[in-house]
Amino acid sequence: MASWWRKNLNKTGELGGFVNGFYSLLTHRQLPSTSGTIQIAGLHDPVEIITDQYGVPHIYASNDDDLYFAQGYIHAQERLWQMDLHRRLGSGRLSEIFGAVTLETDRFCRRLGMHRAAAADVASLPEADLRVLEAYASGVNSFIRRNQNKLPVEFRLLNYQPEPWQPAHTLQWGKVQGWSLGGNWETELIRARIIEKVGVERAAKLEPGYDPEHPLILPPGVSYQGINLGLLEQYQQIQTLSGFSVMGGSNNWVVDGSMTESGAPLLCNDPHLGQAAPSIWFECHLVSKDLDVTGSTFPGAPGIIIGHNQHIAWGVTNAVSDVQDLYVEKFNPENPRQYEFAGQWEEAEIIREEIKVKGQDMPMIEEVRVTRHGPIVTHIPAISQPQTSEGQPNELPLALRWTGLESGTLISAIRHLNRASNWQEFQNALRDWDVPAQNFVYADREGNIGYTMAGNIPIRSQGLALIPMPGWTGEYEWTGRVAFEELPQVYNPEQHYLVTANNRVIDDNYPYYITHEWLNGYRAQRIQQMLTEKQKLTVEDMSRIQNDYYCIPATEVVPYMLQLEANTALKRAAHEILQTWDYQLSPNSIGASLYTTFIRKLERLVLDALLGDDEELIHQYLGKSLNALGTLNGYAGRNRPLLLRLLREQPANWFSDSVIPNGPKTWSVALERAFEATLEELQARLGSNILRWQYGAIHKMKYTHPLGAVKALEGFFNRGPFSVGGDSDTVNVGSSIITDPENVVVVPSYRQIIDLDQFSRSRSIHAPGQSGQPGSKHYDDFIALWRTGKTHPMLYRREEIEAQAEGTLHLNPNRS
């Protein structure tokens, strides 16, 4: 992906004229101010911002308006270009600064319409929420006005000025996050392609967690041939911009005081997202008259997303809920503005989107059609263009219904969540949490713990939504949403702890469909195991769990590897290593290299037998995203339990019925071929000395900046690559994509451990650093801590903050 972006961005020549003056420009730029006094219009009263030695700002204001104003100012001071890039990403305006290289992505985002939905949400916001967004935007814009001549270097390299920030930009970025964490639409497409390839009976065999005796049911009247050609091919560029990876996962857990040394709860969280420079997270501490909340934020949004206040703490993981459905629409051959629904023609809304492209005089026009189910997201000809002889577009029109395009109350949830002082107030805050659906764990100073799933979960008239459905019949509609009171939740459980890791959280008795696509339960299983193997837990124990590389699936797979004949010196050496391996996927482990390469080779042989030589489809089934805003899809990692079940059962007809002429015909031959291919690949990549086959040599992560794809700028903006451990099944995650197994794309993007006994013992970390300014020491100073599993203290008490202050900035009202 990075190579694709580098090739195309360099090919456009958009940056060529700037590179020669780059280093001289850097010597004249000024870094943000963290000390001194600034007279600033828009404030009511003075604000004090103490930045500690870790680059974390602690903002003290006498009222909420000034508090959110100052948060906006600080976000802009440290991350303005990142914020501007993200709003361009969500609104389909990348081509204005990058040129035609991002045009297809802009077209898709214009069709999707997150910018339109955000604008509609602003118009219906409660006054209190709008006031928060306006105060925040005012702070961002104050920084922009005051720093026209010393903006972040990216603006100068790309030769443009940032526009004023608006409340809709914050809401839009929330929708981009929700889109990234809810990838059911693309698993529907992949599943449809598998059905087209092998039929419903064989396709059902590939569904992790789905009973293979239950066939997938095709709706009448739908053919899946050619359903998604454009979507599958045109989006291969944007994970370097967004920092997200679809369905990346997360861990959170909480234990009550009966399990801790202090007698008070401990709460932990590590969201799994793509690593990028700058980090997607920004730590911040907000203090006003009746608010004292600290934790991690998203630049571009006010408030604290994950953290604690003086009463409670919380953490989140992706609930992996099915909140996106695709509908195949039938448009009128005589009038392409009309589509069929329940036997009648209805008028589609037609929206004309103008996309400005750098270097081109005329904008590109994208005509968007919106049905009752949502926007048509596939590319079909404009209404003004001729149709095919059959009267239908060349590609089936797919409408997307998604909760993120229909609601927008997240800012209210965050506002109340930051102020909640007990379980009931916490619950009331989450009533307004809509997109993305999340698993929240909770703890308070009184010793209580709890769990709540929060989000807008649709109720469907036809149950499961596994493949695109006909939109014209009216039989597959959403009929409502699951009431908040009926979403999964628990308070002070008997086992004294709660764990979520994107695994299934309800049993078959739960009355509503949430998803068919929970991630596997290995991480949750390992966390529970470690929580219960010691009687009294500490913050240090929680850090040990967060950094754990133990791989449960490896304990099942390695015995099959050891049963294979070791008839060469290299095979015997591999066996000796595996016999003493501790199943830790640590960067220095040789066993980890053998296991991860073997499982990848075996998965491919197993899938080849069913899917043939369809390289792209196999890659998609193994997790490669179609998504313009991510790298992994909802299949990623979910196939591991299926493979282990097949290994245990070894169904005779799996390989005997293989569609590959030269493929293995038995499981024993498949295992032998996978082992031999493993040794061949590792020897080719790392040499003949097996002692040099450390996992970190083939498993690396880089912090990449979008402009770091340009060769002349790479060293300035990017950091790494660094050797890392883990995979999608370890608590300390390190997931890569099947097409580039050496490139790790999902890791714990932020770690926090909150001690409800003494907040001063709480810890946190993200990487590469707090600042988005490459010249700042805080641009990359967290990398060493993060890589070695260390954290920094979450400073909370004022005396501790002052003792470790790096600078104090005073913002005073300018009343002139």
Stockholm file with secondary structure:
# STOCKHOLM 1.0

chainA/1-816         MASWWRKNLNKTGELGGFVNGFYSLLTHRQLPSTSGTIQIAGLHDPVEIITDQYGVPHIYASNDDDLYFAQGYIHAQERLWQMDLHRRLGSGRLSEIFGAVTLETDRFCRRLGMHRAAAADVASLPEADLRVLEAYASGVNSFIRRNQNKLPVEFRLLNYQPEPWQPAHTLQWGKVQGWSLGGNWETELIRARIIEKVGVERAAKLEPGYDPEHPLILPPGVSYQGINLGLLEQYQQIQTLSGFSVMGGSNNWVVDGSMTESGAPLLCNDPHLGQAAPSIWFECHLVSKDLDVTGSTFPGAPGIIIGHNQHIAWGVTNAVSDVQDLYVEKFNPENPRQYEFAGQWEEAEIIREEIKVKGQDMPMIEEVRVTRHGPIVTHIPAISQPQTSEGQPNELPLALRWTGLESGTLISAIRHLNRASNWQEFQNALRDWDVPAQNFVYADREGNIGYTMAGNIPIRSQGLALIPMPGWTGEYEWTGRVAFEELPQVYNPEQHYLVTANNRVIDDNYPYYITHEWLNGYRAQRIQQMLTEKQKLTVEDMSRIQNDYYCIPATEVVPYMLQLEANTALKRAAHEILQTWDYQLSPNSIGASLYTTFIRKLERLVLDALLGDDEELIHQYLGKSLNALGTLNGYAGRNRPLLLRLLREQPANWFSDSVIPNGPKTWSVALERAFEATLEELQARLGSNILRWQYGAIHKMKYTHPLGAVKALEGFFNRGPFSVGGDSDTVNVGSSIITDPENVVVVPSYRQIIDLDQFSRSRSIHAPGQSGQPGSKHYDDFIALWRTGKTHPMLYRREEIEAQAEGTLHLNPNRS
#=GR chainA/1-816 SS CHHHHHHHHHHHTSSHHHHTTHHHHHHHCCCCCCSEEEEETTCSSCEEEEEETTSCEEEECSSHHHHHHHHHHHHHHHHHHHHHHHHHHHHTCTHHHHCGGGHHHHHHHHHHTHHHHHHHHHHTCCHHHHHHHHHHHHHHHHHHHHTTTSCCHHHHHHTCCCCCCCHHHHHHHHHHHHHHTCTHHHHHHHHHHHHHHHCHHHHHTTCTTSCTTSCCCCCTTCCCTTSSHHHHHSCCSTHHHHCCCTTCCEEEEEECGGGBSSSSCEEEEEEEECCCSSCSCEEEEEEETTEEEEEEECTTSCSCSEEECSSEEEEEEECCCCCEEEEECCEETTEEEEEEETTEEEECEEEEEEECCTTCSSCEEEEEEEETTEEBCSCCCCTTSCCCTTSSCSSCCEEEEEGGGTCCCHHHHHHHHHHCCSHHHHHHHHTTCCSSCEEEEEEETTSCEEEEEESCCEEETTSCCCSCEESSSSSSCEEEECCGGGSCEEESCTTSEEEESSSCCSCTTCSSCCCSCCCCSHHHHHHHHHHHSSSSBCHHHHHHHHTCCBCHHHHHHHHHHHTSCCCSHHHHHHHHHHHTCCSBCCTTCHHHHHHHHHHHHHHHHHHHHHHTTCHHHHHHHTTBCCCTTCSBCTTTTTTHHHHHHHHHHCCTHHHHTCSCTTSCSSHHHHHHHHHHHHHHHHHHHHCSCGGGCCGGGSCEEEECCGGGGSGGGHHHHCEEEEECCCCTTSSSCCEEETTEEEEEEEEECEEEEEESSCGGGCEEEESSCSCCCTTSGGGTTTHHHHHTTCCEECCCSHHHHHHTEEEEEEEEECCC
#=GC SS_cons         CHHHHHHHHHHHTSSHHHHTTHHHHHHHCCCCCCSEEEEETTCSSCEEEEEETTSCEEEECSSHHHHHHHHHHHHHHHHHHHHHHHHHHHHTCTHHHHCGGGHHHHHHHHHHTHHHHHHHHHHTCCHHHHHHHHHHHHHHHHHHHHTTTSCCHHHHHHTCCCCCCCHHHHHHHHHHHHHHTCTHHHHHHHHHHHHHHHCHHHHHTTCTTSCTTSCCCCCTTCCCTTSSHHHHHSCCSTHHHHCCCTTCCEEEEEECGGGBSSSSCEEEEEEEECCCSSCSCEEEEEEETTEEEEEEECTTSCSCSEEECSSEEEEEEECCCCCEEEEECCEETTEEEEEEETTEEEECEEEEEEECCTTCSSCEEEEEEEETTEEBCSCCCCTTSCCCTTSSCSSCCEEEEEGGGTCCCHHHHHHHHHHCCSHHHHHHHHTTCCSSCEEEEEEETTSCEEEEEESCCEEETTSCCCSCEESSSSSSCEEEECCGGGSCEEESCTTSEEEESSSCCSCTTCSSCCCSCCCCSHHHHHHHHHHHSSSSBCHHHHHHHHTCCBCHHHHHHHHHHHTSCCCSHHHHHHHHHHHTCCSBCCTTCHHHHHHHHHHHHHHHHHHHHHHTTCHHHHHHHTTBCCCTTCSBCTTTTTTHHHHHHHHHHCCTHHHHTCSCTTSCSSHHHHHHHHHHHHHHHHHHHHCSCGGGCCGGGSCEEEECCGGGGSGGGHHHHCEEEEECCCCTTSSSCCEEETTEEEEEEEEECEEEEEESSCGGGCEEEESSCSCCCTTSGGGTTTHHHHHTTCCEECCCSHHHHHHTEEEEEEEEECCC
//
